[in-house]
């Protein structure tokens, strides 16, 4: 895929993880209120601190979801990134 976000936008791929309670029950997506984790696929020209390949955390309801090649991505502003995960 070839996509270049504009200005201060970040293009992120993410996988929604299924979560289970200790008792083995799955937590529905609507009950989750925590930040999401994703991988940066591309960055706009004005993005300063984030690089392609970084793992980042972002709020669940930030940005715009887009679907390309049967996969969901997110386009968010750099200011909406909560932090870079250093693994």
C-alpha positions as CSV (number, residue, x, y, z in Angstrom):
1,X,0.0,0.0,0.0
2,X,1.2,3.5,-0.8
3,X,-0.4,6.2,1.4
4,X,1.1,9.5,2.5
5,X,-0.8,11.5,5.2
6,X,-0.7,15.2,5.0
7,X,0.7,17.8,7.5
8,X,0.6,16.5,11.1
9,X,-1.3,13.3,10.4
10,X,-0.2,9.8,11.4
11,X,-1.4,6.7,9.5
12,X,-1.7,3.7,12.0
13,X,-2.5,0.1,11.6
14,X,-3.9,-1.7,14.6
15,X,-5.5,-4.9,15.7
16,X,-8.3,-4.9,18.2
17,X,-7.4,-7.4,20.8
18,X,-9.9,-9.7,22.4
19,X,-9.7,-9.6,26.1
20,X,-10.9,-12.1,28.6
21,X,-11.6,-11.7,32.3
22,X,-9.9,-14.0,34.8
23,X,-13.1,-16.1,34.7
24,X,-12.7,-16.7,30.9
25,X,-15.5,-14.3,29.8
26,X,-14.8,-12.0,26.8
27,X,-15.0,-8.3,27.3
28,X,-17.1,-6.7,24.5
29,X,-15.6,-3.9,22.5
30,X,-18.2,-1.5,23.7
31,X,-17.1,-2.0,27.3
32,X,-13.5,-1.1,26.7
33,X,-12.5,2.5,27.5
34,X,-8.8,2.3,27.4
35,X,-6.2,3.5,25.0
36,X,-5.5,1.5,21.9
37,X,-2.1,0.4,20.6
38,X,-1.0,0.6,17.0
39,X,1.9,0.6,14.6
40,X,2.8,3.7,12.6
41,X,2.7,3.0,8.8
42,X,3.3,6.5,7.5
43,X,3.6,10.1,8.8
44,X,3.0,13.5,7.3
45,X,5.7,16.1,6.6
46,X,5.0,18.1,9.8
47,X,5.3,15.2,12.2
48,X,8.3,15.7,14.4
49,X,8.5,13.0,17.1
50,X,7.0,9.9,15.6
51,X,8.6,7.7,13.0
52,X,7.3,4.9,10.7
53,X,7.5,1.6,12.6
54,X,6.9,3.1,16.1
55,X,4.4,1.5,18.3
56,X,2.1,4.1,19.8
57,X,-0.8,4.5,22.2
58,X,-3.9,6.6,21.3
59,X,-7.4,7.1,22.6
60,X,-10.1,4.7,21.4
61,X,-12.2,7.4,19.9
62,X,-9.5,9.6,18.2
63,X,-9.0,10.0,14.5
64,X,-10.8,8.6,11.5
65,X,-11.0,4.9,10.6
66,X,-10.5,4.0,7.0
67,X,-10.5,0.6,5.2
68,X,-7.9,-0.2,2.5
69,X,-7.2,-3.6,1.1
70,X,-9.6,-5.2,3.5
71,X,-7.7,-3.9,6.5
72,X,-8.7,-1.2,9.0
73,X,-6.4,1.8,9.6
74,X,-6.6,5.0,11.6
75,X,-5.6,8.5,10.6
76,X,-4.9,10.7,13.6
77,X,-3.2,14.0,14.4
78,X,0.2,13.8,16.0
79,X,-1.2,15.7,19.1
80,X,-3.7,12.8,19.7
81,X,-0.9,10.3,20.2
82,X,-0.5,9.6,23.9
83,X,3.0,8.1,23.7
84,X,5.5,5.8,22.0
85,X,5.8,2.3,23.4
86,X,9.4,1.3,23.8
87,X,9.5,-2.5,23.7
